[in-house]
């Protein structure tokens, strides 16, 4: 049985669909329609990036960063500042804040 057929059959049985992904609170659940299940199955990262209104690279960067925007400033020794601009924010806000500075470098 093809996945599309299985999803349609399950939908006819009033079975709901959702996906999960890690986030700053642990895990997040997103309800999916039958059509969205098929889109998600084809490209989970691409689907979630589109869901949040960011690129795949931004979505993956949000995860890699620990959901934190690091200051773009440099220390006196030339190393990147370890200060935070923001923590525990949504992917779109995370993407928008890239290149921002902490209060010491603002």
C-alpha positions in Angstrom: 0.0 0.0 0.0 1.3 3.4 -1.0 1.7 6.0 1.8 -0.9 8.2 0.2 -3.4 5.4 0.3 -2.6 4.5 3.9 -2.9 8.2 5.0 -6.3 8.5 3.2 -7.6 5.2 4.8 -6.5 6.4 8.3 -8.1 9.8 7.7 -11.3 8.1 6.7 -11.2 6.3 10.1 -11.0 9.7 11.8 -7.4 9.1 12.9 -5.5 12.3 13.4 -1.9 13.1 12.4 0.8 15.1 14.0 4.6 15.5 13.8 7.0 16.4 16.6 10.3 18.2 16.8 12.7 19.3 19.5 12.4 22.9 20.7 13.5 25.0 23.7 10.7 23.5 25.8 11.5 19.9 25.0 9.2 18.9 22.2 6.6 20.5 20.1 3.6 18.8 18.4 2.2 20.1 15.1 -1.2 18.9 13.9 -1.1 17.8 10.2 -3.8 17.4 7.6 -3.7 14.4 5.3 -2.1 16.5 2.6 0.5 17.9 5.0 1.4 14.3 6.2 2.4 13.6 2.6 4.4 16.8 2.3 6.1 16.1 5.7 6.9 12.5 4.7 8.6 13.8 1.5 10.8 16.4 3.3 10.4 16.8 7.1 13.0 19.6 7.5 11.7 21.4 4.4 8.1 21.1 5.7 9.0 22.4 9.2 11.1 25.3 7.7 8.1 26.4 5.5 5.7 26.0 8.5 7.8 28.4 10.5 8.5 30.8 7.6 12.3 30.3 7.4 14.7 28.5 5.1 16.0 25.0 5.8 19.4 26.4 6.8 17.8 28.8 9.3 15.6 26.1 10.7 18.6 23.8 11.2 20.6 26.7 12.6 17.9 27.4 15.2 18.3 23.9 16.4 22.1 23.8 16.3 22.3 27.1 18.3 20.2 25.7 21.2 17.5 28.2 20.2 19.8 31.0 21.2 21.0 34.0 19.2 24.7 34.6 19.9 26.1 38.1 19.8 27.9 39.0 16.5 30.4 41.2 18.3 34.1 40.5 18.9 36.0 40.5 22.1 39.2 42.5 22.5 41.2 39.4 21.6 39.2 39.1 18.3 37.1 36.1 19.3 33.4 36.0 18.9 31.5 37.3 21.9 29.7 34.5 23.8 26.9 36.8 24.9 23.3 36.1 24.1 21.0 38.4 22.2 18.0 36.2 22.8 17.1 32.7 24.1 14.2 30.4 23.6 12.6 32.1 20.7 10.8 31.0 17.6 12.6 30.2 14.4 11.5 33.3 12.5 12.6 35.6 15.3 15.9 33.7 15.6 16.5 34.2 11.9 15.7 37.9 12.0 18.1 38.5 14.9 21.1 36.9 13.3 24.0 39.5 13.2 22.6 41.3 16.3 24.7 42.4 19.2 24.4 41.9 23.0 24.0 44.9 25.3 27.8 45.2 25.7 28.3 45.5 21.9 25.2 47.3 20.9 
